Amino acid sequence: MEFEKIKDEKNYLEFNLINSNETLANTIRRTIITSVPVFAADKIEIIENDSPMYDETIAHRIAMIPFTYSDNYIKKDKCECKGKGCNKCTVTLIVKKKGKANVYSGDFKSSDKNIVPVSNNILITKLEENMNFEIEISVILGTQKEHSKFQNSIASFSYDNPDKITFKIKSISGRNAKDILLASIDILKEKLSEFENQIRQKNSK
């Protein structure tokens, strides 16, 4: 099997898989979609919201904001804090604003400057004169298998000849497209290694 790069940008990767097959290509695609983690909001504490929008609407908007990525964190369910949230698995962001003003994703102040909204221009709500707005959110790693808010990319493949499959990955998160591909391969290798160990253990009995 060979890798032939066509286009490589931060948020987009296009390449050919040569001497491969559609089964392997689909396995990679499904692993990318379901198993490669990115950051999204977990807990949203609305301290004060005088804006015209309901708390539930605010929470939904924030849950859909994509965040940048860092390898310095682990998933909350694998952390030694046992899901309580600590600086190894959780990033805290706070926004506090008073009207008349618009509240944007770029108004968040993060406990880690490396984990922030991908765009500063996502409108959350609008405040009229003397309206107060204050919220605190916890951002964690997760996969789309757990919730759609953790979607990392749009991945697809096509071919006229199964010996040459064109693969496209467009990141819609803060994680680099090539990094998403490499992470999916590491996940597959880990699963195959676990499967191999199980077979060896059963054969030794």
C-alpha positions as semicolon CSV with decimal commas, in nm:
position;residue;x (nm);y (nm);z (nm)
1;M;0,000;0,000;0,000
2;E;0,126;0,348;-0,087
3;F;0,037;0,703;0,017
4;E;0,027;0,969;-0,254
5;K;-0,030;1,325;-0,132
6;I;-0,245;1,552;-0,347
7;K;-0,313;1,849;-0,121
8;D;-0,200;1,918;0,235
9;E;-0,327;2,221;0,425
10;K;-0,395;2,284;0,793
11;N;-0,767;2,209;0,770
12;Y;-0,769;1,993;0,458
13;L;-0,589;1,680;0,343
14;E;-0,640;1,498;0,014
15;F;-0,443;1,190;-0,084
16;N;-0,453;0,864;-0,279
17;L;-0,435;0,518;-0,127
18;I;-0,263;0,303;-0,387
19;N;-0,280;-0,079;-0,392
20;S;-0,532;-0,072;-0,110
21;N;-0,905;-0,153;-0,104
22;E;-1,237;0,006;-0,012
23;T;-1,269;-0,200;0,308
24;L;-0,953;-0,052;0,457
25;A;-1,045;0,297;0,335
26;N;-1,386;0,273;0,501
27;T;-1,228;0,144;0,823
28;I;-1,001;0,450;0,834
29;R;-1,293;0,683;0,753
30;R;-1,514;0,538;1,028
31;T;-1,229;0,554;1,281
32;I;-1,169;0,920;1,197
33;I;-1,537;1,007;1,235
34;T;-1,609;0,813;1,554
35;S;-1,288;0,774;1,751
36;V;-1,046;1,069;1,711
37;P;-1,105;1,308;2,004
38;V;-1,137;1,687;1,995
39;F;-1,238;1,950;2,250
40;A;-1,594;2,071;2,315
41;A;-1,788;2,222;2,604
42;D;-1,891;1,977;2,877
43;K;-2,042;2,167;3,170
44;I;-2,192;2,513;3,117
45;E;-2,269;2,718;3,426
46;I;-2,481;3,025;3,349
47;I;-2,415;3,260;3,641
48;E;-2,607;3,557;3,501
49;N;-2,799;3,598;3,177
50;D;-3,001;3,913;3,123
51;S;-2,992;3,870;2,744
52;P;-3,311;3,804;2,542
53;M;-3,203;3,443;2,482
54;Y;-3,303;3,151;2,705
55;D;-3,033;2,975;2,905
56;E;-3,095;2,655;2,704
57;T;-3,035;2,837;2,374
58;I;-2,714;2,990;2,506
59;A;-2,594;2,648;2,621
60;H;-2,672;2,493;2,282
61;R;-2,478;2,765;2,096
62;I;-2,174;2,720;2,318
63;A;-2,185;2,341;2,286
64;M;-2,144;2,375;1,909
65;I;-1,833;2,599;1,927
66;P;-1,519;2,418;1,801
67;F;-1,204;2,459;2,011
68;T;-0,834;2,436;1,934
69;Y;-0,644;2,120;2,023
70;S;-0,354;2,022;2,249
71;D;-0,189;1,686;2,325
72;N;-0,136;1,792;2,687
73;Y;-0,474;1,657;2,802
74;I;-0,634;1,317;2,844
75;K;-0,998;1,213;2,827
76;K;-1,194;1,280;3,143
77;D;-1,307;0,918;3,183
78;K;-0,943;0,801;3,179
79;C;-0,815;1,065;3,421
80;E;-0,703;0,986;3,776
81;C;-0,948;1,249;3,905
82;K;-1,221;0,994;3,818
83;G;-1,436;1,234;3,621
84;K;-1,436;1,521;3,872
85;G;-1,240;1,747;3,638
86;C;-0,881;1,862;3,690
87;N;-0,605;2,041;3,501
88;K;-0,507;1,716;3,328
89;C;-0,843;1,665;3,158
90;T;-1,040;1,990;3,182
91;V;-0,998;2,349;3,065
92;T;-1,208;2,627;3,218
93;L;-1,324;2,930;3,019
94;I;-1,508;3,234;3,156
95;V;-1,685;3,523;2,990
96;K;-1,823;3,825;3,176
97;K;-1,973;4,118;2,989
98;K;-2,210;4,409;3,035
99;G;-2,429;4,574;2,767
100;K;-2,477;4,744;2,542
101;A;-2,260;4,493;2,361
102;N;-2,238;4,172;2,161
103;V;-2,098;3,858;2,323
104;Y;-1,862;3,665;2,095
105;S;-1,667;3,341;2,130
106;G;-1,351;3,553;2,142
107;D;-1,466;3,707;2,472
108;F;-1,387;3,384;2,659
109;K;-1,088;3,391;2,893
110;S;-0,926;3,047;2,909
111;S;-0,725;2,878;3,184
112;D;-0,502;2,751;2,901
113;K;-0,415;2,993;2,621
114;N;-0,371;2,695;2,388
115;I;-0,736;2,587;2,425
116;V;-0,964;2,859;2,291
117;P;-1,248;2,884;2,037
118;V;-1,128;2,824;1,680
119;S;-1,298;3,148;1,572
120;N;-1,329;3,469;1,775
121;N;-1,630;3,584;1,574
122;I;-1,902;3,336;1,669
123;L;-2,193;3,541;1,804
124;I;-2,340;3,401;2,127
125;T;-2,591;3,672;2,218
126;K;-2,658;4,047;2,219
127;L;-2,691;4,265;2,526
128;E;-2,886;4,588;2,556
129;E;-2,798;4,870;2,795
130;N;-2,715;4,752;3,152
131;M;-2,772;4,382;3,072
132;N;-2,525;4,148;3,243
133;F;-2,388;3,822;3,107
134;E;-2,156;3,583;3,292
135;I;-2,091;3,215;3,228
136;E;-1,825;2,956;3,303
137;I;-1,770;2,646;3,093
138;S;-1,561;2,331;3,121
139;V;-1,407;2,202;2,799
140;I;-1,301;1,837;2,765
141;L;-1,188;1,584;2,506
142;G;-1,448;1,357;2,351
143;T;-1,543;1,168;2,036
144;Q;-1,842;1,179;1,806
145;K;-1,926;0,830;1,929
146;E;-2,019;1,001;2,257
147;H;-2,185;1,318;2,120
148;S;-2,213;1,501;1,788
149;K;-2,056;1,816;1,938
150;F;-1,721;1,633;1,924
151;Q;-1,727;1,599;1,544
152;N;-1,369;1,651;1,426
153;S;-1,399;1,650;1,047
154;I;-1,579;1,552;0,730
155;A;-1,406;1,246;0,585
156;S;-1,487;1,074;0,256
157;F;-1,332;0,865;-0,020
158;S;-1,406;0,784;-0,383
159;Y;-1,260;0,569;-0,659
160;D;-1,300;0,453;-1,017
161;N;-1,047;0,180;-0,956
162;P;-1,030;0,023;-0,606
163;D;-0,650;0,004;-0,641
164;K;-0,639;0,384;-0,630
165;I;-0,871;0,544;-0,375
166;T;-0,891;0,921;-0,330
167;F;-0,939;1,021;0,032
168;K;-1,048;1,366;0,156
169;I;-1,041;1,496;0,514
170;K;-1,170;1,845;0,598
171;S;-1,122;1,942;0,962
172;I;-1,411;2,134;1,118
173;S;-1,242;2,140;1,457
174;G;-0,921;2,289;1,588
175;R;-0,730;1,970;1,508
176;N;-0,504;1,955;1,202
177;A;-0,638;1,732;0,920
178;K;-0,315;1,532;0,891
179;D;-0,305;1,490;1,269
180;I;-0,660;1,351;1,256
181;L;-0,549;1,091;0,999
182;L;-0,239;0,991;1,199
183;A;-0,443;0,968;1,520
184;S;-0,692;0,734;1,349
185;I;-0,408;0,507;1,237
186;D;-0,267;0,495;1,593
187;I;-0,615;0,401;1,721
188;L;-0,644;0,120;1,466
189;K;-0,296;-0,011;1,552
190;E;-0,385;-0,012;1,922
191;K;-0,710;-0,202;1,857
192;L;-0,531;-0,459;1,641
193;S;-0,264;-0,503;1,907
194;E;-0,530;-0,567;2,173
195;F;-0,702;-0,815;1,941
196;E;-0,373;-0,995;1,877
197;N;-0,302;-1,021;2,252
198;Q;-0,647;-1,169;2,315
199;I;-0,590;-1,433;2,047
200;R;-0,248;-1,523;2,188
201;Q;-0,391;-1,552;2,541
202;K;-0,671;-1,784;2,427
203;N;-0,431;-2,001;2,229
204;S;-0,201;-2,036;2,529
205;K;-0,476;-2,188;2,745
